């Protein structure tokens, strides 16, 4: 299981979890949650041999807390 950060063109760091191998399933949380809210579902699909990926949107969880770019076009 791995996790880390991706840096966007404006310097924002986006936290992600990337677990397993196989066909990927991407989990995208809503306000005011974070990628941690998907852990139970991710573990379920990981046990079924899927690759599971989740991220914290900018301004949420472990991603950079930004003053701008917190709208759907930037998310």
Secondary structure as the mmCIF struct_conf table of DSSP 4:
data_model
#
loop_
_struct_conf.conf_type_id
_struct_conf.id
_struct_conf.beg_label_comp_id
_struct_conf.beg_label_asym_id
_struct_conf.beg_label_seq_id
_struct_conf.end_label_comp_id
_struct_conf.end_label_asym_id
_struct_conf.end_label_seq_id
STRN STRN1 UNK A 2 UNK A 7
TURN_TY1_P TURN_TY1_P1 UNK A 9 UNK A 10
BEND BEND1 UNK A 11 UNK A 11
STRN STRN2 UNK A 13 UNK A 19
BEND BEND2 UNK A 21 UNK A 23
STRN STRN3 UNK A 24 UNK A 28
TURN_TY1_P TURN_TY1_P2 UNK A 31 UNK A 32
HELX_RH_3T_P HELX_RH_3T_P1 UNK A 35 UNK A 38
HELX_RH_AL_P HELX_RH_AL_P1 UNK A 39 UNK A 47
TURN_TY1_P TURN_TY1_P3 UNK A 48 UNK A 49
STRN STRN4 UNK A 51 UNK A 55
HELX_LH_PP_P HELX_LH_PP_P1 UNK A 56 UNK A 57
TURN_TY1_P TURN_TY1_P4 UNK A 58 UNK A 59
BEND BEND3 UNK A 60 UNK A 60
TURN_TY1_P TURN_TY1_P5 UNK A 61 UNK A 62
BEND BEND4 UNK A 63 UNK A 63
BEND BEND5 UNK A 67 UNK A 68
BEND BEND6 UNK A 71 UNK A 71
TURN_TY1_P TURN_TY1_P6 UNK A 72 UNK A 74
#
